[in-house]
Structure formats: structure tokens, C-alpha cells
Amino acid sequence: QVQLVESGGGLVQPGGSLRLSCASSRTIFNIYTMGWYRQAPEKQRELVKSVTGGGSKKYADYVKGRFNISSDNAKNTVYLQMNSLKPEDTGVYYCNMRQWTPSGTYDYWGQGTQVTVSS
């Protein structure tokens, strides 16, 4: 069974930085996108930033210029560099790897890592 293992969350002061990492426990073939989502308290999970194998990126407007995503499809790893963090960035961050299959796409999720931005 494939597991996505995340690391790098924690407590940081406003203006600080964190780097989240995610790796798959087994090789996932035909990955369409890799990315990060977050869920703030009492809110729905939402896309933070994702990247396709071809390098196309999607992201939430509020992370523009602050968060960078990098990935290695061959190694099934994805990273999120978060800079200039704000209190509103607080939440649980989930790694996602979306696999293309002949019948559609399939999502793999990590267990989530807590990010708290507070002074």
C-alpha cells in the first residue's frame, strides 16, 4: 500500500520560513500532478500549490511570491518552500499525488503536517 510521508511542519513566527517535504513509500507510476493542500480550522481543504510533470503550476493567490513548489516525479517527492509566513497560513498541510489511470485519476494523500504561524 502506498503511503505519502510528510515532514517539516512546526511552529514558526510571522515572517519566518518552513520547508515541507513529501515522499512516497512506493513508486507511483503515471503521476499527473503533485501538490500541497491545506485545511485551516473550520474550513475546507484547499489547494495551496501544485505542479504537473511538465512544470505547469497552479496556486492560490495568497501564496504568490511567497511559496515555491519543487518536485521530482521519478523519485516521487515534492517540496513546498514557504517564506514570509503569516498567521493566516496556519493549518494542516496535506501532500497530494494524483495518478492518471485509464479510468480517470486517483488521489494519494499524506497524513497531514501541522503548520502554526504565531508570535
Secondary structure as UniProt FT lines:
FT   STRAND          4..7
FT   STRAND          10..12
FT   TURN            14..15
FT   STRAND          18..24
FT   STRAND          31..39
FT   TURN            41..42
FT   STRAND          46..52
FT   TURN            53..54
FT   STRAND          57..59
FT   HELIX           61..63
FT   TURN            64..66
FT   STRAND          67..72
FT   TURN            73..76
FT   STRAND          77..82
FT   HELIX           87..89
FT   STRAND          91..101
FT   TURN            102..103
FT   STRAND          104..110
FT   STRAND          113..117
//
